[in-house]
Amino acid sequence: MKLFRARPVSLLFLCFFVASCLLAYGSFPIRMVAVTAAAVVITLTAAGAVGVRDPVAKQLLTLAATGIVAAGLVSAAAWDFALPWLESRIGVEERAEFRIRDCEFSAVYASRYVAEVARSGCLPKGTKIVLETTLSGLSEGTVVEGDALYGSLDDLGTEDWNARRTYLSEGVVLRAEGTFDVTGFRPSRTPSALFARLRSHLTSRFIAGAGRDAGGFASAILLGNRDNLPDTLKRDFRRLGLSHLLAVSGTHFSVMITYLTFFLKKLRLPRRPRAVLSMAVILFFMLLTGGSPSVVRAGLMHLLIQLSELAARKPDTVHSFALSGAVMTLFSPFSAASCGLQLSFAATWACIVWLSFRGGFARLVRRAGKGKRGLFVRFIRSLSETVILTVVVTLATVPLIWSYFGELPLLSVPANLLFVPVVTLTLGICWLCLILSPIRFLAAPVFRLLIPLYGLIEGAALRLARIPGTVIPVRYAFAPFLLIPAALCLVCVPLFGKRGRRCAAVSAAVLTVLFLSLTAVFRAVSLDDAVFIRAGVKKNEGFLLMAENRILLCDMSDGSSGVFGRLTAKMDDCHACEIDTVLLTHYHNKHVRLLGQLFTRQIVRSLWLPEPNGEDEAAICRSLTDLCAENGMELTMLPAGEEADFHGIGLSVFGRTRIGRSSHPVSAARVNMPSGEVLFASSSFNESDELIRAAEEADVLILGAHSPVYKKTFALSFRGGAKILALCADARAYADPDWYRDLTVNAPECRIVDLDAAPVFELRDRRS
């Protein structure tokens, strides 16, 4: 505890912050157990019954326990009293008035806004909610009134997105839906609202001067406005471990302060006026970029550093770090569950860890470069420090990456070496654009400089992100038992002496190598695994097929985002980070929009399409062909009934037939799994003799609901030996009773699966 002997209050703040983040994921009993245990430690320490004689150690132990007690009480007040009281309004319907704060998305059929309560009989004024309505195009300050039905934030979540945690960290507590009318316009006059309008105006200037993509990128890294950031760039930066460059954070503050200090020194300003001006710029920048956790954390730390300059004291990074975390979780307890806040603080602490090693490492580099030119030594030192710092930050954040994302970018270190200087240069040009924007004839050529820079960044990110094996899955059962101890060894480095730091670093390295080795072994063993997963949402269905650790997604319906959401969420269970192939059994107009979104958010290698029938299908096929060309994907046309090979698994799509009164075709697909044949068909009547014969011979028969049913189901004279029969409600409701009797007599061992009760149906197999 040598680190905190000179700064005991920092330990109090740090324990409060860390305990707040951990207890945000616990229940009320867990919080009370933590409070009680910490209170017992305080009591025993005061009574001298803990066996610690060093008075400084006693003081540190008492302060640490006090921080845990305070964190437990604050967390309990927020999560176990305030939040349940607000959520007790779920299911309540009332006449209420809301003021729009922000628009999440707006369409003709539905829109979603973040709003605050202006008048309500059961919620305090100013309470933030998610408002769902059919009113589109509402701007900030619009007042709406209507009958609101309050609901849970969980209803907004998806298979791979915890909406409740995300919204709570932003201070949003409920969802409201209903029919509303616009009754007025009252724009907010608060500083945050005024700066939000300024941010929107500056974003428009960047887009007008540099184009939508380059301007959106510039506004993201300078203003924190990611609304116009291309999804492809978000995807590629995530796969390269560069997402921190797209969120205003400590890196951006450091660059800004470096530029500012350089110019202020050129103006020969004294130290104190320079610090005051820097604080004013930091406050302005915090308000301009919004209140994201990374912005507030970086802003508070830099403000504390400038206050140290004013007081003529040496800045204390550890104290600034601990105090900023404690302030944020004290005044916004729900933010403790924010992924962004946890990643920001973990990465910052990793930098503090690196500082504890830096002196010894610098001496090692100087010794190794003895006798060589100074420039070479400085270059090697700078390069080595950057590499090791990136590795330390990655290892310190791996447990959070495992929990939230489930994938680890292997190119993180070289990608940061390549992109950080370019993004830093871009950030400097963005500041120059901001300063010159009132003088348009001077700003215009500077804005245009952003276009080639963005093209360079986007092109390099796309090429690197599409390299196979760029990202590896880390959501294995054994991962937390290795990653968490490795991260703890690193984050505790500043607490140890010289020998302890060395042992902790070696332990972290050994655990990391062991994790990577076990991951490689599991990946090699799973090459023989074959997985089939059927997922459905109402009348829409599809399936996931995994072979040789490669993923194929097939849509059997009309381009349902819900089905693809469930299937992509299931990729985590298959330890996959990208999609090898997307297969369509038929064409629908929605496929163009759905696949356009999928291709920009996920890496997809190829697209398999059936032969189009008619001009309408041919037009959709041409649009999908253009999508493939834009995203650098392979396109394969599959003739009906012809078997294609997906990494050793045979797969074929049957010819499509249609039922009168419906534009939706009756489609089916066959998958030759190692242990038998799987036929995924519809419950609808089908006249194809080939398909009926295949259904009667299948080992696993799935009669789903993805095609229309008009009280005439798929007629089978069941004589086969199917081991599993999966049925939707339509198949059970309209099936011929003789069919069930034949099934009972001829296949008594057949397992019946209710697809409505189990929307996700899974088969796992091995080829050896």
N, C-alpha and C positions, 0 to 999 in steps of 0.2 A: 504493500500500500504506500510505497515511497512517493508515488505520483501525487497523492492527496494529503500528505503530511503538511505541505506548505499551503494547501488550498482545501481545508476541510469542508467549507460550505459548498464547494463544487461537487463533492460526493453526495451531499444532501440533494442537490438539484438533479444530479445524474441518476440516483436511485429512484427519485420521484418519476422522472421521465421513463426510465426503462420499465419500472413496475407498472406504470400507466399503460404502456404499450402491451405488456404481457397480460395484465388483468382485463384488458378490453376484450380478450378472447375467452375469458372465464365466466363462470356463473356466480350468482350471489354467494353461495356457500364457499366457493373458492376464494372470493375476495375477502370474506370474513375470516377465513382460516389464515390468509396472508396477514391481515391486520392484527389478528390475535397473536400469531407467532411473533410478529415484529414487536408488538407491545410487550410480550413476555421477555424478549431480548432486551428491550429498554429497561424493564423493571429489574431483571437480573444484573444487568451492567451497573445500574445505579446502586444496587445492593452489594456489588462486588462479588457476585457468585458465578461469574463466567470464567474465572481463571485467567483473566488478562490483567497483567500488572502495569503495562505501559500506559500512562495516562492519555497519550495521544491516540493510541490504538483504541482505548475505551471511548474516547470522544468520537473517533471515526465510526466505530460500531454503532454508537448511539445515533449519530446523524444518519447513517445508512438505514437503520431500522425506522427512524422518524420519517424519512422519505417514503419508505414502503407503506407505513401507516397512513400518511397523507394521501398517497396515490390510491390506496384501497378505499378510503372514505370518499374521495372525489369521484372515483370510478363507480362506486356503489350509488352515490347520489345521482349521477348521470344515467348509468345503464339500468339501474334497478328501481329507481323512483321516478325521475323526470320522464324517461323514455316510455315506461309502461303507462304512465298517466296520459301521455299524448297518444299512445297506440290504443288506449281504451276507447278512443273515438272511432276506431275502425268499425265499419258497418253503420255508422250514424249518417243520416241524410238530413240536410238542412239548407235553408236559403242563406247564401253567403256571398261576399264580395271579395274579389282577389285583384291584386295588381301584378302585372307581368314584370318579371325581372330579367328573364333570359329565354331565348328560344332554343330548344334542343333539336327539334326537327319540325317541319311544317309541310303538310301535303294536303291535297284536296279532300281526301277521305278521313284523315286524322292528323292531329298535331299534338306535340308535347312541349310544355313550357315549365320553367321553374318560376313559381309565383310566390307572393307573400300575402298573408291574410290581411285584408283591409277592414272587413267587418264580419264577425262570426259570433254565434251564440255559445260555442263550445271550445273554441281555440283562441289563444291569446293573439292580439294584434301583432303582426310582424312575423308570425310563424311561417317558415318556408316549407312549401309543399311542391310536389310534382303535379301539374295540372294537365289532364288529358281531355281534349275537346275536339270538335269538328271545325272550330274556327281556325282559319289558316292566316298566316301573314301578320300576326299580331306583333307589334314592336314593344320595346321596353317602355313601361309607363302606362300601357293600356289597362283600363279598369274593366273587368267583366263581372257580371252578376248572374246567378242562376242557382238551380237546385244541385248541390254537390253531394256526392256519395263518397265518403272517405274509405280508403282501402290501404292495404299493406304495401310497402315498397318491395316486398318479396315477389309480388305479382309481376314486377317489371323485369325480374332477373331471367337469365337463361341458364343453360346447362353449365356454361363455363364463365358466368359473370354473376357475382354476388351484388345485386343492385342495392340491397339494404345497407351493406357496409360502405359501398361507394358513396351513396347519397348522404348517409349519416355523417361521414367524414367532412361533408360540405355543409352540414347544418340543416339538411332537408330531412324531415321526419315522417311525412305522410304522403299519400297519393290521393288525389281527388279527381273524379270524373263526373260528367253530367252535361246538360245542355245549358249554354251560357249565352248572354247577350252583352255586347259592348255598351257600357254606360258612360264612359268618359275617358279622359286622358290626363294622368297626373304623373309626369316624370319625376323621378326622385332627385332631390337636391343634395344628397349626401356626397361626400368626397369620393367614395368608391364608385357611385353611379356616374359622377361627372368624369372621372378618369376612365370609366368603361366606355363612355361615349368618345372620349379622346382616343382611346385605344382603337375603337372601331373606325374612327376617321383616319387615323394614321395607317391602319391596315388597308383601307381603301386607297390611300396614296401609294403605298407600296405595290399593290396589285395594278393600279393604273400605270405606274412607272416601269414595272419590271415584268408584268404579266401575272396570270393567276398562280402558276406553279412557283416561279421564282419569288414573286411577291408574298405568296403564302408561306414559303420557307423563311423568308426574311422576317415576316411578322411573328412567326413562331419562335425563332431564336432570339429576337430582340424584345418583342412585346408579350410573349407568352400566349399569343392567340393562335391556337392550332386548328381553328375552324376551316381554314383553306389549305391545310397541309395535305398533299396527296397521300392516299392510303398506301400506295406502293412504296413511298419513301418511309412511312411509319413501319411497314412490314420489313423492309430491307434493313433499316437502322436497328430494329428489334433483333433481327437474326445476326447482326454483327456486333451486338452489345453496345450500340451507340445511342440508345434511346435518351440517355441523359443529355445529349447535345440538343435534343428537340424540346427540352423543358428548361425554362429559365432557372438556373441553379447557381451554386457557388462558383462554378467555372465561369459563367457569364458575368457574375458580379466581379470576380477577380479581374477578368479582361477589362471590364468597364473602369474599375478603380485604377488599373495599370495605365490605361490610356489617359484617364483624368489626371492622375498624379504626374505623369510625364509632361502634360501641357501646363499644369499649374506650376511645376518646377521651372519650366521654361519661362514662365511669367514672373519668376522669382518671388512668389508669395511665401510669407513666413509659414512655419509649421502649423500654428493654431488656426489662422484663417483658412489654411488649406484643409484642415480637418473639419472645420465647420462647413465649408463648401462641399466637401465630400459627403458629410452626413445629410446635407440638404438634397444632394443628387441621389443618394441611396434611398431616402424617403420618397422622393419623386418617382424613382424607378420602381420601388415596391408597389406604390399605388398604381402606376401605369401598367405594370405587368400582371396585376390581379393578386389574389391572396392564396395562391397555391402553396402547399406545405414547403416545397423546396425554395420558393421565393421568400417566404417569411423566415425560414431557418437561415438562409444565406444573408438576408437583410439584417436580421437581429445580430448575427455574429459580426458582420462588418460594422454595424453601428457601435457595438461594444468595443471593437478594436479602435474605432475613431475616437470614442470617449477616452480610451486609454491614452491616445495621442494628446488629447486636450489636457489630460491630467498629468502629462509628462511621465507616464508610467509605461513599462514594457507590456505590450498586449499579451494576454493570457488566453491562448486558443482553447485550452481545456475548459476554463471557466466560462468562456463565451459559448462554447458548445453546450455545456450542461445547463446554463441559465436559459438559453434560447429554447431548448427542448422542454424545460420545466414550464416556462411561460406559455408555450403553445398548448401543452396538454392541460394546464391549469385553467386557462380561459376558454379552451375548446376541447373538452374531454373526449368528444366523439372523434376528433382528428387522430387520436391515438391508434385507431384502427385503419388509418389511411396507408395504403401501400406506398404512395409517393413519399409520405413523411418518413416511414420506416426505412425505405431505400436511401433517402437523402441523408438521414442521420447515420445509417450504417456505413455509407460510403465516406462521409466526413470523418467518422471515427477511424476508419481504415487509413485515411490520410494522416491522422494523429499518430496512429501506430507506426506508419512509415517514418514520421519525424523522429521517433525514438531510435530508429535504426540508421538514420541518414548520416550521422556523424561518423560512425564506424565504417559505413560503406564508402563514404568519401575518402577516408584515409586508405582504404583498401584499393580504390581506383588510382589514387595518387601513387601508391607504392607500385602498382602494376604498370603504371605509365611512366615510371622514373626513367629519365634519360631521353624521353620523347618530347616532341614539340608540344607546347602548351595548348594549342588549338585542338590537336588530336585528343589530348587528355580530356579537355572540356567537352568535346563532342561525345566521347565514349561515356563520360560520366553522365551527361544529360540523357543520352539514349538509354543507358542502363537504369537510371533512376525512373525514367518514364515507364520502362517495361516492368520493373519490379513494383512500382506504385500501382499500375494497372492490374497486375496479378494479385496484389494484396487487396485492392478494392473488390475485385471479382470474387475472391475467396470469402471475404467478409460478408458479401451480400448473397452468396450462394444459397444459404438456408431460405432466405426470402424469395429468391428466384425459384427454388424448388417448390415452395408453397404456392406462389402466385402464378408462375408461368410454366413450370415443368420442363424447361429446356435451358441448355447452357450453350452460349455461343463460343465456339472454339477459336474463332478469328478475332476475338475481342481485343487482344493485345496489339497485333499488327494493324487492325482497323483503327484503333485509337491513335496509334502513331501516325497513320496516314491522314485521318480526317480531322483531328483536333487542330492542327495548324491551319488547314484550309477553312474550317468553320470559324476559327479565331479571326482570320483575315476577312471573311465574309461579315462577321460581326462588326469589325471596325468600319467596313464600307457602309453597313447599315446605319451605324451611328453618324457617319458623314452624311448619308442621305437624310437622316432625321434633322440634322443641324441645317442643311442647305435647302430643305423642302420649301421654306417660304420663298426662296429665290429660284423660280422654276427653271430658268435657262441654265443655271449652274447645277441644279439637282438632276436634270434629265440625263446627262451623260453618265453621272455617277450611278443612277438607278439602272442604266443599261449594263453597267459592269456586273450587276448581280446575275444577269441572264447566263453568260458563259460559265460563271462560277457555279451556279446551280446545276447547269448541264453537266459539268465535270463531276460534281458531288453525286448527282442522281445516277449518272452512267456508271461510275465506279462502284457505288453501293449496289446497283442492280446486278452487275457482273459478279461481284464477290458473294452476294447473298444467294445466288443461284448455284454456287459451287456445291456439289453433293457432299454431304457430311459436314457442312458448315455449322450445323446445330445438332447437339446430341440430347436425347431425353434424359432427365434426371429424376423423374418421379417413380423411382423404384422403391420397394419396401425397405431395402437396406440403406437407402440414401441418408435419411435423417440421422442414423446411428454413426455415420462417418462425417457428414457435412457439418452437423451442428457442433460436435467436438472440435472439428478443424477450425470452424469460425470462432468458437469460444477461445481456442488457443491464441488466435490472432488478436481478437479484441481485448484480451487480457494482457497482451504484451507490455503496454505501458505501466502495468501495475507491478511488474517484476524487476529484479535487479538484472545485471548484465548476463549472468549465467542463466537466470530464469527466462530472459527474453530469447536467448539462443535455443534453449530447450523447447520453448513454446513454438518458435518458428519451425524448428525441425519436426516437431510433432504434427503441426499443421500440414507441412509438406508431405510427410509420410501418409497421413490420413487421406490427403487429396490424391496422391498417386494410387493408393489402395482403392479409392472410390473409382477412379478412371479405369483401373485394371478390371475391377469387378463389372463395371459397365460394359467394357469390351467383351468380357466373357459372356455376360447375359445376352448381349447383342448377337454374338456368334451362336449361342445355343438356340436362340429364338428364330434363327434362320429357317428351321424346319417347322415352325408353327404356322398354322393356317387358321384364320379367324373369320367368321361370318357373323355380322351383326345387323339385324333388321330393326329399324326405328320408324315410328309412325307418329304423326300429329293429326288427329281427326281423320280425314279422308286421304291424307297425303302420306306417302311411304317412300322408303329408299333403303339401301343397304350398304354396308361397309365390308370390304374384303381385304384381308391382309395376307400377304405371302412374301417370304424372304424380307420381312420388315418393310415392305412397300405397301402403300395404301391405295385402294381404289374405292371411289364413292360413286354409287349409282342412284339416280333419281328415277323412280317409277311413276311419279305423279306430275304435277303441273308447276314445278319450280317453287317448292315451298321452302322458305328460309328457315322455318322451324325444324323441318326434317334435316336440312344440312347443318343446322346448329347442333342438333343432337348427335349427328354422326361425327362432326368435327370435335365435339366434346369427348366422344368415345375414343378418339385418337390417342388421348392420354393413357387410356387403359391398354392400348396397343403399343405404347412407348414410341410413338411416331411424331415427327415434327413437321412433316410436309406431306403433300398429296402427290402420289405418282401419276394417277390417272383419274379422270372423271368420265363416267359413262352415262349416256342418256338412252332410254329405251324408245323415246318418241320425241316429238317437237312440240313446244308450247311457247307462246310469246313471252311468258314470264321467265323462260330460261335465259334469254338474252340479258335481262336485268340481274337475275340471280347469279349467273356465272360471271358477269362483269364485276359484281361485288366480290365474289369468291376469289377471282384471279388477282384482284388488287390487295386482298388481305391475307392470302395464303400462297405459298409456292406450289404451283401445279405444273407438272412436267408435260402431260399430254391429255388430249381430249378424244374420246371415242364416240362417234355418232353413227346412227343407223342411216341407211339410204333414204333420202327424202321422197315422199309420195306427194306429188302435186306441187303447184306453184307456191302455195302458202308455206309449206314446209321447206321448200327450196329457198325462199326468202329468209326464213329463220336460220337455215343452214349457212347461208352466205354471211349473215351477221355474226354467227358464232365462228366462222372461219376467219373473219376480220379480227375478232377478239383474240384468237390464237396467234395470229400474226403480230398483233400489238404486244402480246405478252411473251413472245419467243417460245411458243409451245408447239409440240408436234400434234398433227391432226390425222386421225385414222378413221376411215369409213368402214363400218361393219355390215356386210350383207346379211339379211335375215337368215337365221338358222346356222350360219357359219361359225364354227368355234374359234375363238381367239385365245391366245395363251397369255395369261397374266402371271409371269414368273413361276411357271410350273402348274398353275391352276387353270383348267379349261373353263371358258365362259362363253355363252352364246345368248343372243336375243332373238326371240321368236317374232314372226311377222305380226303386224298390228292389224286388228279388226275393229270395227266400229258397231255401236248399237244405235238404232234410230233415236232421235230426240236428244242426242248428246254429241258434243264436239270432241269429247275426250275419248281416245282410243283404248281398247282393251289390250294391255301389253303384258309380257312375261319374259323372265330371264332364267337361265339354267346355269348353275355353278357346280363343277365337278370337284367336290372336296375329297381329300384323301380317303375318308371312310365311307363315302357314298355321294350320291347325287342330290343336290338341293334344287328344287324348282320353286321359284317365287312367281306365283300367278295371281290373278285377280279372282274375286268371287263371281265376277260377271260371266254370263254365258259366253262360251267360245266355240266356234264351229270348226276350229282347226283340228283335224284328226291327229296330226303330228304332235300338237300340244297336249291333247287328251291322252295320247299314248305315253308321252313323257311324264305326265302327271301321275298316271297309274303305276309307272315303273319307278318313280322317285323314292329315294330313301327318306328324304325330308320334304314335305309338301306344305307350302305356305300359301293360303288363300286369303289375300289381303283385301283392302277396301279402296285401292288406288284407282279403280275404274268404276263407272256408274253401274248400279244394280237396280233392275226393274222387276223384282220378284221372280227372277229367273236366274238361278245361280249356275255356276260351273258344274255341268252334269257329268259325273264320273260313275262308272260301274266299278267300284273299288275292289280290285282283285290283287292289288299289289301288296308289297310287304313293307310299307312305310313304317319307319321307327318313330317318327315325330310328325304330327299333323297340327299345324298352327292355323287357327281360324279367327276371322273377324266376326263381328256381330251379324253382318248381312249373311255370311255363309251359314251361320247357325240358324238364323231366323227362317231362311227360305230353302234350306236344303231338303231334299227328298228324304222322308223317314227311312225308306228302304236303303238309302246310302249309308246311314248310320248303322242299320242292322247288318249290312254287308261288312262294314268296318269292324263291328264287334265280333262277328263270326270269323272273318278271315284274318284279322290282325288284332287279336285281343291284347297283345303286348304293346300296341301303339300308344304313345303318350300324346294326349290332347293338350294343346296350349291355347289359352284365351288371349288373343292379341290385344283386346281392349283392356284387360286387366294388367297385361304386361306389355306396354308399348315398345319396350326394347327386348328383342329376342336374340340370344347369342349362342353360337356354336363354336367350340374350340377344338382343334384337331392337330395332329402331327403327321408329317409325311414319312417318318421313319419310326 
